[in-house]
Amino acid sequence: MSGFEGSFLGAQDKISAQAIMECKICWSPYDPAEGDDYRQVEPGTAFLDLPHDWSCPNCGAPKEQFMVLEDPGSDAAVEAARIAGVTQRLVADFREIWHAKMRDVPMVNKLLSVEAVGFRAVEGRPLGVLLSPWFMNLVLLPGPGEDWSGLSAGAKEILSFPSGDYEFIHNTREMVGGYKACSLFSMMGDFRSQAQAVEVAEAVMTELFNAENQAETDRAADIRVAREAELSPPEPEPAPPQLDAAPTRRALITAGIADTPEAGA
């Protein structure tokens, strides 16, 4: 039998030399960094390079009964590590701003901290939400081999996603270099905790790619009312006034960004 019954339908090319495999009969792992003393397999031997007659040292199951437990060398893992590296620099850059310039500014929300939320590769470029005590922005970073250091600060660009078109503003920072930011919230005083802000950021990243959120109009004023109602504690009687019509999901995620000056970018 070729391939592995439980791993990628036998597609061995999807398993890297760093893959840690696990016997699906007795759950014993094979770690290439350790090899197999029982069969005198040297450390550093990839699972795919084991002898064809190698079997589980614990239960004797053949190689075909092993599944991927962890694969730090897979394409997905490598991409995740790359995105983690660039977002760490982004967060470090804005934490420096927080400690150097913003801590004593009255408009900041000191219940919040700088955090990157939901970053993923979109057409090879990391996209996610950067939240801080003074703003929440969608941020797009350059992909591998791209140099955005020449972006003109303040230049505007319309980028399209399944939920619609969004205005991004160009900027550069010392650690992260060039990036593009779309303002979601330019004041963060309505958030009562970091967890609440992260929840909103995660919702943005979900709804951004939902084509059902497209709408013919943005109704910026209604959007702001809806956002404030979501973030504010329940009001006593009388009940708050109702909007003329329920805002679309697209309205809820855009938060009137077309009319909101980009902050912190």
N, C-alpha and C positions, 0 to 999 in steps of 0.2 A: 504494500500500500504506500502511495506517495502522499506527502503533505500531512496535515494534522486534522483529525476529525473535528476538533473543536476550535480551530484557529484559522479565521479568514477563509474558510471553505477550502483549505489546502493550499492557499496562495503563499508559498514560502517567501516570495520576494517582499512581502509586507512585514516580515519578521527581521529585525536588525540583529547584528552580532552582539548587541548588549541585552537582548531579550532574556528575561528571567521566566522560565517555563515552570509549569506546575502539573504534576500527574493528576488526572481527573479521577483516578481510582483511589489513591491514598493521600492525595494532596501534598506529596513531597515535592519540594521545589528543586529545580536545577538552575544555579546561578553561574553564569560563565566566569564571573570574577573568582569563583572558588573552585571550579572544576568538580571532579568526582574522585576522591581518594580511593573509593571502593574498586573502581575500574581503572585506576591510575590515569585518569584524565587530567592533564595539566590545567592549572588556573589560566584563564584567558581563552579557553576553547569555547567558541560559540556553539550553541545548541545544534545549529545546522551542520557543524563540522564534526559532530560526534560520530563514531563508527556506526555503520548501518545496523549492527546487531546490538547496539547499546540498549539497555533497558533500565527501568526505574530501580535504583539500588535498594529500595524499601520493599516493593511488592512485585517487581519483575515485569511490570507493564511495559510494552514496547513504546518507542518514541512517538508513534502515532496517537497515543493516548494522552499526550501532553498538550496543555493549553497555555496561552500567553497569560502570565500573571502580571507582569510589568515590563514595559519596553521603553526605557529612557532614550533609545536611539531611533525610535520610530519618527516618521515625518511629523505626526501630530505632536509628539513630545518635543521635538526640536523646535517646531513653530511656536508652541506654548512657551518654551524657554526664551525664545527670541522676543516675543511680545512682553513677557515678564521683565526682561532686561530694559527695554525702552520705556515701559511704563514706570519702572522704578526710578529711572532718571527724570521722568516727567514729574513724579511725586516729589523727588528730592529737590527739584528746581523750585517748585511752588511752596514747599516747606521752608525753603530758605527765604522766600518772599514773606511768608507768614511771620517768621521769627525776626526778620530784619526790618520790616516796614509796616506790617498790618496788625500786629497784636494789640496795639493801643488805639486803633481806629474805631470810633464809636459804632459804625454800622456793622461790624463783624459779629458773627454769632459764635461765641466762645464755647458753645456746646459741641461744635463741629470741628473736624480735623480734615486735613488734606488726604484724599483717598482716590485711587483709580478704581472704577467699577465697570465690570462687564466688557473689558477690552477683548476684541476678537479680530481676526484677519478678515478684511473685506477687500476683495480684489488685491490681496497681498499686502494691504496697508492696515496697521492697527487702528481700530476705531473703538471708542468707548466713552464713558462719562468721567470727567474729572470734577470732583466736588471739593469744596473748600469752605472755610468759615465765611467767605464773602461772595462766592459765585458757584454756579453749577453749569458746566459747559459740555457739550459734545466735542470731542477732540479727535481729529484725524492726524495720524503721524505718517511719515514717509515709509515706503516699503523698502525692501532690500535693494541696495544699489542706487537709491534715489537720494538726491541732495537738495533739500529745501532751504538751505541756509540763505539763498538769495531772494526769498520771499519778501515782498514789500509790506512792512507793518501797516495794518489798516486797510489793505486792499481786500475787496469783497469778491466772493465767488459763490455761485449757486451750485450745490451738489444734489443729486437726485438719489432717492432711496424708494423702496416699494411704497412707503406711506406718503411720498410727495417730495417736493423740492424744498431745500433748506439753505439759508444764507450763512456761509462760513466766512470768518475774517482771518486773514493771514497774520502771522506773527512769528517771532523767533525768540529763543531763550538760550542762555549760555550752555546749559547742560544738555538739553534735548534738541537744540537746533531749531529748524523751521517746523511749524505745525499750523493746522487750520482749526479754528474753534467756532462753534455755534452756540450762542448764549441761550440757556434754558431758564436760569434764574440769575438775576444780577444783584439780588438782595436775598439773604438766607435767614432773616429773622423769624420767619414763620415756622421753621423746622424746630421741633422740640427735642430731637436726639439724632445722633449719627445713624442709628439704625433706620429711622424714618427717612432720612435723606438717601441712604443707600437703597432702600426699598423703592423710592421714586426713581432713582437712577436706573435700577434694574428694570423697572417697568418701561422706562423710556427706551432702553435697548431692545426690549421685546416688541413694543408697539412700533418702533421705527421701521421694522421689517414686515409689518402687517399691512398688506395692500388694502385691506378693508377700511383703513383709517384715512384714505384719501377723501377729500371734500372739495366742493367747488369754491367755497369761500372759507376764510380763516376766522372771521368774527372775533377779532382780537379782544374787544372789550368783554364779550361773554366768556371768553377763555380765561381771562384774568379773574373774573368773578368766580368761575368754577374752581380754579386753582386755590384761591383764597378760602373758599368754602371747604375744600378737601383738607387743608392744612390747619384750619382753625378748630378749636374745641367746640363741642356742641353748644348752641346758644339756647337760653331759656325762652319761654313763650314771650312774644309771639314768634311764630316760625319765620325764618328768613325768607325774603321774597324769592319766588321761583323765576328762573330764566324763561323767556318767551318760548324757547325750544331747547331740548336737551343738547348740549354740545356733542359733536362727534368725538370718537376716540382720537382722531387726528388732532382735533382742537385741544384735547386734554394733554397730548404729549408735546405740542409745539409751544404752548403757554404764551402765545402772542410774540414769538421771537422776532418776527419781522419788524416789530415796532420797539423792540427792547435793545438798548445799546449794549454791545458785548462788553463784559466786565472781566477783569482779571487776566485776560488773554494777552 
